Amino acid sequence: MSAIHGDRVMRCFSERPGNAFALLGAAAARSPGGEAIVCGEERSSYAQFSATVEQCAGSLAAAGIGGE
């Protein structure tokens, strides 16, 4: 894999998730207890945030919204 920056081609060796949902899943798997969302005194771990996103995505899919 490589990235083009102007006239330079840089090799990228890191595999990256293909979308934001996969990125969140990878972060939750890597560090489930880590802080993903901080808003004032309220905090959510990656595991909690991922579960909330999955629930929301499931509800949208059940309503016929979304898909690939």
mmCIF file as gemmi writes it, N, C-alpha and C atoms, coordinates in Angstrom:
data_model
loop_
_atom_site.group_PDB
_atom_site.id
_atom_site.type_symbol
_atom_site.label_atom_id
_atom_site.label_alt_id
_atom_site.label_comp_id
_atom_site.label_asym_id
_atom_site.label_entity_id
_atom_site.label_seq_id
_atom_site.pdbx_PDB_ins_code
_atom_site.Cartn_x
_atom_site.Cartn_y
_atom_site.Cartn_z
_atom_site.occupancy
_atom_site.B_iso_or_equiv
_atom_site.pdbx_formal_charge
_atom_site.auth_seq_id
_atom_site.auth_asym_id
_atom_site.pdbx_PDB_model_num
ATOM 1 N N . MET Axp A 1 ? 0.847 -1.171 0 1 0 ? 1 A 1
ATOM 2 C CA . MET Axp A 1 ? 0 0 0 1 0 ? 1 A 1
ATOM 3 C C . MET Axp A 1 ? 0.89 1.231 0 1 0 ? 1 A 1
ATOM 4 N N . SER Axp A 2 ? 0.491 2.26 -0.723 1 0 ? 2 A 1
ATOM 5 C CA . SER Axp A 2 ? 1.266 3.486 -0.742 1 0 ? 2 A 1
ATOM 6 C C . SER Axp A 2 ? 0.338 4.689 -0.793 1 0 ? 2 A 1
ATOM 7 N N . ALA Axp A 3 ? 0.848 5.815 -0.401 1 0 ? 3 A 1
ATOM 8 C CA . ALA Axp A 3 ? 0.1 7.067 -0.423 1 0 ? 3 A 1
ATOM 9 C C . ALA Axp A 3 ? 0.885 8.077 -1.246 1 0 ? 3 A 1
ATOM 10 N N . ILE Axp A 4 ? 0.18 8.881 -2.01 1 0 ? 4 A 1
ATOM 11 C CA . ILE Axp A 4 ? 0.83 9.878 -2.853 1 0 ? 4 A 1
ATOM 12 C C . ILE Axp A 4 ? 0.631 11.25 -2.214 1 0 ? 4 A 1
ATOM 13 N N . HIS Axp A 5 ? 1.731 11.941 -1.988 1 0 ? 5 A 1
ATOM 14 C CA . HIS Axp A 5 ? 1.716 13.29 -1.407 1 0 ? 5 A 1
ATOM 15 C C . HIS Axp A 5 ? 2.469 14.202 -2.358 1 0 ? 5 A 1
ATOM 16 N N . GLY Axp A 6 ? 1.735 14.935 -3.191 1 0 ? 6 A 1
ATOM 17 C CA . GLY Axp A 6 ? 2.392 15.782 -4.185 1 0 ? 6 A 1
ATOM 18 C C . GLY Axp A 6 ? 3.143 14.914 -5.17 1 0 ? 6 A 1
ATOM 19 N N . ASP Axp A 7 ? 4.461 15.076 -5.24 1 0 ? 7 A 1
ATOM 20 C CA . ASP Axp A 7 ? 5.264 14.262 -6.146 1 0 ? 7 A 1
ATOM 21 C C . ASP Axp A 7 ? 5.972 13.113 -5.428 1 0 ? 7 A 1
ATOM 22 N N . ARG Axp A 8 ? 5.642 12.891 -4.165 1 0 ? 8 A 1
ATOM 23 C CA . ARG Axp A 8 ? 6.266 11.823 -3.385 1 0 ? 8 A 1
ATOM 24 C C . ARG Axp A 8 ? 5.301 10.656 -3.198 1 0 ? 8 A 1
ATOM 25 N N . VAL Axp A 9 ? 5.808 9.457 -3.285 1 0 ? 9 A 1
ATOM 26 C CA . VAL Axp A 9 ? 5.041 8.254 -2.994 1 0 ? 9 A 1
ATOM 27 C C . VAL Axp A 9 ? 5.617 7.678 -1.711 1 0 ? 9 A 1
ATOM 28 N N . MET Axp A 10 ? 4.767 7.524 -0.711 1 0 ? 10 A 1
ATOM 29 C CA . MET Axp A 10 ? 5.212 7.01 0.585 1 0 ? 10 A 1
ATOM 30 C C . MET Axp A 10 ? 4.577 5.65 0.823 1 0 ? 10 A 1
ATOM 31 N N . ARG Axp A 11 ? 5.369 4.711 1.226 1 0 ? 11 A 1
ATOM 32 C CA . ARG Axp A 11 ? 4.858 3.374 1.509 1 0 ? 11 A 1
ATOM 33 C C . ARG Axp A 11 ? 4.19 3.368 2.884 1 0 ? 11 A 1
ATOM 34 N N . CYS Axp A 12 ? 3.022 2.751 2.96 1 0 ? 12 A 1
ATOM 35 C CA . CYS Axp A 12 ? 2.274 2.613 4.208 1 0 ? 12 A 1
ATOM 36 C C . CYS Axp A 12 ? 2.183 1.128 4.528 1 0 ? 12 A 1
ATOM 37 N N . PHE Axp A 13 ? 2.678 0.722 5.648 1 0 ? 13 A 1
ATOM 38 C CA . PHE Axp A 13 ? 2.704 -0.689 5.987 1 0 ? 13 A 1
ATOM 39 C C . PHE Axp A 13 ? 1.61 -1.072 6.967 1 0 ? 13 A 1
ATOM 40 N N . SER Axp A 14 ? 0.928 -0.111 7.51 1 0 ? 14 A 1
ATOM 41 C CA . SER Axp A 14 ? -0.106 -0.392 8.499 1 0 ? 14 A 1
ATOM 42 C C . SER Axp A 14 ? -1.443 -0.678 7.819 1 0 ? 14 A 1
ATOM 43 N N . GLU Axp A 15 ? -2.059 -1.791 8.181 1 0 ? 15 A 1
ATOM 44 C CA . GLU Axp A 15 ? -3.403 -2.086 7.694 1 0 ? 15 A 1
ATOM 45 C C . GLU Axp A 15 ? -4.379 -1.226 8.482 1 0 ? 15 A 1
ATOM 46 N N . ARG Axp A 16 ? -5.286 -0.599 7.767 1 0 ? 16 A 1
ATOM 47 C CA . ARG Axp A 16 ? -6.251 0.287 8.406 1 0 ? 16 A 1
ATOM 48 C C . ARG Axp A 16 ? -7.657 -0.228 8.178 1 0 ? 16 A 1
ATOM 49 N N . PRO Axp A 17 ? -8.53 -0.045 9.162 1 0 ? 17 A 1
ATOM 50 C CA . PRO Axp A 17 ? -9.932 -0.411 8.955 1 0 ? 17 A 1
ATOM 51 C C . PRO Axp A 17 ? -10.52 0.381 7.784 1 0 ? 17 A 1
ATOM 52 N N . GLY Axp A 18 ? -11.467 -0.222 7.08 1 0 ? 18 A 1
ATOM 53 C CA . GLY Axp A 18 ? -12.024 0.376 5.885 1 0 ? 18 A 1
ATOM 54 C C . GLY Axp A 18 ? -13.034 1.478 6.101 1 0 ? 18 A 1
ATOM 55 N N . ASN Axp A 19 ? -13.595 1.583 7.314 1 0 ? 19 A 1
ATOM 56 C CA . ASN Axp A 19 ? -14.598 2.612 7.575 1 0 ? 19 A 1
ATOM 57 C C . ASN Axp A 19 ? -14.623 2.942 9.07 1 0 ? 19 A 1
ATOM 58 N N . ALA Axp A 20 ? -15.417 3.929 9.445 1 0 ? 20 A 1
ATOM 59 C CA . ALA Axp A 20 ? -15.459 4.384 10.842 1 0 ? 20 A 1
ATOM 60 C C . ALA Axp A 20 ? -15.993 3.308 11.777 1 0 ? 20 A 1
ATOM 61 N N . PHE Axp A 21 ? -16.964 2.509 11.299 1 0 ? 21 A 1
ATOM 62 C CA . PHE Axp A 21 ? -17.522 1.445 12.126 1 0 ? 21 A 1
ATOM 63 C C . PHE Axp A 21 ? -16.441 0.397 12.439 1 0 ? 21 A 1
ATOM 64 N N . ALA Axp A 22 ? -15.658 0.018 11.44 1 0 ? 22 A 1
ATOM 65 C CA . ALA Axp A 22 ? -14.568 -0.933 11.638 1 0 ? 22 A 1
ATOM 66 C C . ALA Axp A 22 ? -13.469 -0.335 12.513 1 0 ? 22 A 1
ATOM 67 N N . LEU Axp A 23 ? -13.209 0.957 12.354 1 0 ? 23 A 1
ATOM 68 C CA . LEU Axp A 23 ? -12.215 1.644 13.171 1 0 ? 23 A 1
ATOM 69 C C . LEU Axp A 23 ? -12.609 1.603 14.647 1 0 ? 23 A 1
ATOM 70 N N . LEU Axp A 24 ? -13.882 1.866 14.931 1 0 ? 24 A 1
ATOM 71 C CA . LEU Axp A 24 ? -14.371 1.812 16.306 1 0 ? 24 A 1
ATOM 72 C C . LEU Axp A 24 ? -14.278 0.394 16.855 1 0 ? 24 A 1
ATOM 73 N N . GLY Axp A 25 ? -14.658 -0.594 16.048 1 0 ? 25 A 1
ATOM 74 C CA . GLY Axp A 25 ? -14.567 -1.992 16.479 1 0 ? 25 A 1
ATOM 75 C C . GLY Axp A 25 ? -13.145 -2.39 16.823 1 0 ? 25 A 1
ATOM 76 N N . ALA Axp A 26 ? -12.193 -1.946 16.014 1 0 ? 26 A 1
ATOM 77 C CA . ALA Axp A 26 ? -10.782 -2.252 16.273 1 0 ? 26 A 1
ATOM 78 C C . ALA Axp A 26 ? -10.311 -1.587 17.569 1 0 ? 26 A 1
ATOM 79 N N . ALA Axp A 27 ? -10.72 -0.346 17.793 1 0 ? 27 A 1
ATOM 80 C CA . ALA Axp A 27 ? -10.341 0.362 19.02 1 0 ? 27 A 1
ATOM 81 C C . ALA Axp A 27 ? -10.959 -0.31 20.244 1 0 ? 27 A 1
ATOM 82 N N . ALA Axp A 28 ? -12.214 -0.743 20.122 1 0 ? 28 A 1
ATOM 83 C CA . ALA Axp A 28 ? -12.893 -1.414 21.23 1 0 ? 28 A 1
ATOM 84 C C . ALA Axp A 28 ? -12.239 -2.759 21.537 1 0 ? 28 A 1
ATOM 85 N N . ALA Axp A 29 ? -11.806 -3.475 20.504 1 0 ? 29 A 1
ATOM 86 C CA . ALA Axp A 29 ? -11.129 -4.758 20.716 1 0 ? 29 A 1
ATOM 87 C C . ALA Axp A 29 ? -9.758 -4.556 21.351 1 0 ? 29 A 1
ATOM 88 N N . ARG Axp A 30 ? -9.068 -3.51 20.945 1 0 ? 30 A 1
ATOM 89 C CA . ARG Axp A 30 ? -7.721 -3.232 21.434 1 0 ? 30 A 1
ATOM 90 C C . ARG Axp A 30 ? -7.72 -2.706 22.873 1 0 ? 30 A 1
ATOM 91 N N . SER Axp A 31 ? -8.71 -1.855 23.198 1 0 ? 31 A 1
ATOM 92 C CA . SER Axp A 31 ? -8.727 -1.209 24.512 1 0 ? 31 A 1
ATOM 93 C C . SER Axp A 31 ? -10.168 -0.994 24.979 1 0 ? 31 A 1
ATOM 94 N N . PRO Axp A 32 ? -10.886 -2.073 25.325 1 0 ? 32 A 1
ATOM 95 C CA . PRO Axp A 32 ? -12.305 -1.954 25.664 1 0 ? 32 A 1
ATOM 96 C C . PRO Axp A 32 ? -12.6 -1.026 26.843 1 0 ? 32 A 1
ATOM 97 N N . GLY Axp A 33 ? -11.697 -0.935 27.784 1 0 ? 33 A 1
ATOM 98 C CA . GLY Axp A 33 ? -11.918 -0.086 28.947 1 0 ? 33 A 1
ATOM 99 C C . GLY Axp A 33 ? -11.42 1.334 28.788 1 0 ? 33 A 1
ATOM 100 N N . GLY Axp A 34 ? -10.757 1.62 27.67 1 0 ? 34 A 1
ATOM 101 C CA . GLY Axp A 34 ? -10.227 2.965 27.432 1 0 ? 34 A 1
ATOM 102 C C . GLY Axp A 34 ? -11.339 3.972 27.219 1 0 ? 34 A 1
ATOM 103 N N . GLU Axp A 35 ? -11.058 5.225 27.52 1 0 ? 35 A 1
ATOM 104 C CA . GLU Axp A 35 ? -12.063 6.278 27.369 1 0 ? 35 A 1
ATOM 105 C C . GLU Axp A 35 ? -12.197 6.677 25.902 1 0 ? 35 A 1
ATOM 106 N N . ALA Axp A 36 ? -13.404 6.503 25.363 1 0 ? 36 A 1
ATOM 107 C CA . ALA Axp A 36 ? -13.674 6.869 23.974 1 0 ? 36 A 1
ATOM 108 C C . ALA Axp A 36 ? -14.337 8.231 23.899 1 0 ? 36 A 1
ATOM 109 N N . ILE Axp A 37 ? -15.246 8.504 24.816 1 0 ? 37 A 1
ATOM 110 C CA . ILE Axp A 37 ? -16.012 9.745 24.826 1 0 ? 37 A 1
ATOM 111 C C . ILE Axp A 37 ? -15.896 10.383 26.205 1 0 ? 37 A 1
ATOM 112 N N . VAL Axp A 38 ? -15.535 11.641 26.246 1 0 ? 38 A 1
ATOM 113 C CA . VAL Axp A 38 ? -15.492 12.401 27.491 1 0 ? 38 A 1
ATOM 114 C C . VAL Axp A 38 ? -16.252 13.693 27.255 1 0 ? 38 A 1
ATOM 115 N N . CYS Axp A 39 ? -17.293 13.909 28.062 1 0 ? 39 A 1
ATOM 116 C CA . CYS Axp A 39 ? -18.101 15.123 27.949 1 0 ? 39 A 1
ATOM 117 C C . CYS Axp A 39 ? -18.373 15.61 29.371 1 0 ? 39 A 1
ATOM 118 N N . GLY Axp A 40 ? -17.58 16.573 29.81 1 0 ? 40 A 1
ATOM 119 C CA . GLY Axp A 40 ? -17.705 17.022 31.188 1 0 ? 40 A 1
ATOM 120 C C . GLY Axp A 40 ? -17.341 15.89 32.13 1 0 ? 40 A 1
ATOM 121 N N . GLU Axp A 41 ? -18.26 15.566 33.029 1 0 ? 41 A 1
ATOM 122 C CA . GLU Axp A 41 ? -18.03 14.471 33.978 1 0 ? 41 A 1
ATOM 123 C C . GLU Axp A 41 ? -18.437 13.114 33.416 1 0 ? 41 A 1
ATOM 124 N N . GLU Axp A 42 ? -19.145 13.113 32.295 1 0 ? 42 A 1
ATOM 125 C CA . GLU Axp A 42 ? -19.635 11.866 31.694 1 0 ? 42 A 1
ATOM 126 C C . GLU Axp A 42 ? -18.552 11.238 30.832 1 0 ? 42 A 1
ATOM 127 N N . ARG Axp A 43 ? -18.366 9.932 31.007 1 0 ? 43 A 1
ATOM 128 C CA . ARG Axp A 43 ? -17.359 9.196 30.252 1 0 ? 43 A 1
ATOM 129 C C . ARG Axp A 43 ? -17.938 7.89 29.745 1 0 ? 43 A 1
ATOM 130 N N . SER Axp A 44 ? -17.513 7.491 28.558 1 0 ? 44 A 1
ATOM 131 C CA . SER Axp A 44 ? -17.912 6.199 27.993 1 0 ? 44 A 1
ATOM 132 C C . SER Axp A 44 ? -16.663 5.483 27.506 1 0 ? 44 A 1
ATOM 133 N N . SER Axp A 45 ? -16.582 4.212 27.818 1 0 ? 45 A 1
ATOM 134 C CA . SER Axp A 45 ? -15.452 3.414 27.345 1 0 ? 45 A 1
ATOM 135 C C . SER Axp A 45 ? -15.679 3.049 25.883 1 0 ? 45 A 1
ATOM 136 N N . TYR Axp A 46 ? -14.625 2.541 25.246 1 0 ? 46 A 1
ATOM 137 C CA . TYR Axp A 46 ? -14.766 2.081 23.865 1 0 ? 46 A 1
ATOM 138 C C . TYR Axp A 46 ? -15.797 0.967 23.778 1 0 ? 46 A 1
ATOM 139 N N . ALA Axp A 47 ? -15.814 0.055 24.754 1 0 ? 47 A 1
ATOM 140 C CA . ALA Axp A 47 ? -16.787 -1.041 24.741 1 0 ? 47 A 1
ATOM 141 C C . ALA Axp A 47 ? -18.215 -0.503 24.849 1 0 ? 47 A 1
ATOM 142 N N . GLN Axp A 48 ? -18.446 0.448 25.745 1 0 ? 48 A 1
ATOM 143 C CA . GLN Axp A 48 ? -19.78 1.03 25.892 1 0 ? 48 A 1
ATOM 144 C C . GLN Axp A 48 ? -20.193 1.788 24.635 1 0 ? 48 A 1
ATOM 145 N N . PHE Axp A 49 ? -19.29 2.579 24.085 1 0 ? 49 A 1
ATOM 146 C CA . PHE Axp A 49 ? -19.598 3.356 22.895 1 0 ? 49 A 1
ATOM 147 C C . PHE Axp A 49 ? -19.867 2.441 21.701 1 0 ? 49 A 1
ATOM 148 N N . SER Axp A 50 ? -19.049 1.403 21.56 1 0 ? 50 A 1
ATOM 149 C CA . SER Axp A 50 ? -19.237 0.461 20.464 1 0 ? 50 A 1
ATOM 150 C C . SER Axp A 50 ? -20.593 -0.235 20.572 1 0 ? 50 A 1
ATOM 151 N N . ALA Axp A 51 ? -20.984 -0.636 21.785 1 0 ? 51 A 1
ATOM 152 C CA . ALA Axp A 51 ? -22.286 -1.28 21.991 1 0 ? 51 A 1
ATOM 153 C C . ALA Axp A 51 ? -23.426 -0.327 21.636 1 0 ? 51 A 1
ATOM 154 N N . THR Axp A 52 ? -23.287 0.933 22.004 1 0 ? 52 A 1
ATOM 155 C CA . THR Axp A 52 ? -24.313 1.935 21.685 1 0 ? 52 A 1
ATOM 156 C C . THR Axp A 52 ? -24.418 2.14 20.178 1 0 ? 52 A 1
ATOM 157 N N . VAL Axp A 53 ? -23.277 2.215 19.503 1 0 ? 53 A 1
ATOM 158 C CA . VAL Axp A 53 ? -23.263 2.392 18.047 1 0 ? 53 A 1
ATOM 159 C C . VAL Axp A 53 ? -23.89 1.171 17.367 1 0 ? 53 A 1
ATOM 160 N N . GLU Axp A 54 ? -23.541 -0.03 17.824 1 0 ? 54 A 1
ATOM 161 C CA . GLU Axp A 54 ? -24.115 -1.25 17.246 1 0 ? 54 A 1
ATOM 162 C C . GLU Axp A 54 ? -25.628 -1.3 17.449 1 0 ? 54 A 1
ATOM 163 N N . GLN Axp A 55 ? -26.091 -0.899 18.624 1 0 ? 55 A 1
ATOM 164 C CA . GLN Axp A 55 ? -27.531 -0.872 18.894 1 0 ? 55 A 1
ATOM 165 C C . GLN Axp A 55 ? -28.231 0.128 17.978 1 0 ? 55 A 1
ATOM 166 N N . CYS Axp A 56 ? -27.651 1.289 17.824 1 0 ? 56 A 1
ATOM 167 C CA . CYS Axp A 56 ? -28.213 2.32 16.945 1 0 ? 56 A 1
ATOM 168 C C . CYS Axp A 56 ? -28.23 1.834 15.495 1 0 ? 56 A 1
ATOM 169 N N . ALA Axp A 57 ? -27.134 1.224 15.047 1 0 ? 57 A 1
ATOM 170 C CA . ALA Axp A 57 ? -27.066 0.706 13.678 1 0 ? 57 A 1
ATOM 171 C C . ALA Axp A 57 ? -28.104 -0.387 13.457 1 0 ? 57 A 1
ATOM 172 N N . GLY Axp A 58 ? -28.297 -1.235 14.464 1 0 ? 58 A 1
ATOM 173 C CA . GLY Axp A 58 ? -29.309 -2.282 14.364 1 0 ? 58 A 1
ATOM 174 C C . GLY Axp A 58 ? -30.707 -1.71 14.264 1 0 ? 58 A 1
ATOM 175 N N . SER Axp A 59 ? -30.984 -0.694 15.022 1 0 ? 59 A 1
ATOM 176 C CA . SER Axp A 59 ? -32.302 -0.042 14.981 1 0 ? 59 A 1
ATOM 177 C C . SER Axp A 59 ? -32.54 0.617 13.622 1 0 ? 59 A 1
ATOM 178 N N . LEU Axp A 60 ? -31.511 1.26 13.087 1 0 ? 60 A 1
ATOM 179 C CA . LEU Axp A 60 ? -31.642 1.875 11.764 1 0 ? 60 A 1
ATOM 180 C C . LEU Axp A 60 ? -31.856 0.816 10.694 1 0 ? 60 A 1
ATOM 181 N N . ALA Axp A 61 ? -31.097 -0.283 10.772 1 0 ? 61 A 1
ATOM 182 C CA . ALA Axp A 61 ? -31.249 -1.358 9.8 1 0 ? 61 A 1
ATOM 183 C C . ALA Axp A 61 ? -32.636 -1.975 9.871 1 0 ? 61 A 1
ATOM 184 N N . ALA Axp A 62 ? -33.163 -2.155 11.089 1 0 ? 62 A 1
ATOM 185 C CA . ALA Axp A 62 ? -34.502 -2.715 11.265 1 0 ? 62 A 1
ATOM 186 C C . ALA Axp A 62 ? -35.565 -1.804 10.667 1 0 ? 62 A 1
ATOM 187 N N . ALA Axp A 63 ? -35.272 -0.507 10.631 1 0 ? 63 A 1
ATOM 188 C CA . ALA Axp A 63 ? -36.201 0.464 10.052 1 0 ? 63 A 1
ATOM 189 C C . ALA Axp A 63 ? -35.993 0.611 8.544 1 0 ? 63 A 1
ATOM 190 N N . GLY Axp A 64 ? -35.047 -0.169 7.992 1 0 ? 64 A 1
ATOM 191 C CA . GLY Axp A 64 ? -34.797 -0.115 6.559 1 0 ? 64 A 1
ATOM 192 C C . GLY Axp A 64 ? -33.866 0.984 6.131 1 0 ? 64 A 1
ATOM 193 N N . ILE Axp A 65 ? -33.117 1.537 7.075 1 0 ? 65 A 1
ATOM 194 C CA . ILE Axp A 65 ? -32.208 2.641 6.784 1 0 ? 65 A 1
ATOM 195 C C . ILE Axp A 65 ? -30.776 2.115 6.791 1 0 ? 65 A 1
ATOM 196 N N . GLY Axp A 66 ? -30.006 2.507 5.799 1 0 ? 66 A 1
ATOM 197 C CA . GLY Axp A 66 ? -28.585 2.136 5.755 1 0 ? 66 A 1
ATOM 198 C C . GLY Axp A 66 ? -28.333 0.925 4.908 1 0 ? 66 A 1
ATOM 199 N N . GLY Axp A 67 ? -27.192 0.306 5.148 1 0 ? 67 A 1
ATOM 200 C CA . GLY Axp A 67 ? -26.792 -0.866 4.386 1 0 ? 67 A 1
ATOM 201 C C . GLY Axp A 67 ? -25.602 -0.556 3.513 1 0 ? 67 A 1
ATOM 202 N N . GLU Axp A 68 ? -25.013 -1.609 2.998 1 0 ? 68 A 1
ATOM 203 C CA . GLU Axp A 68 ? -23.837 -1.429 2.133 1 0 ? 68 A 1
ATOM 204 C C . GLU Axp A 68 ? -24.127 -1.922 0.758 1 0 ? 68 A 1
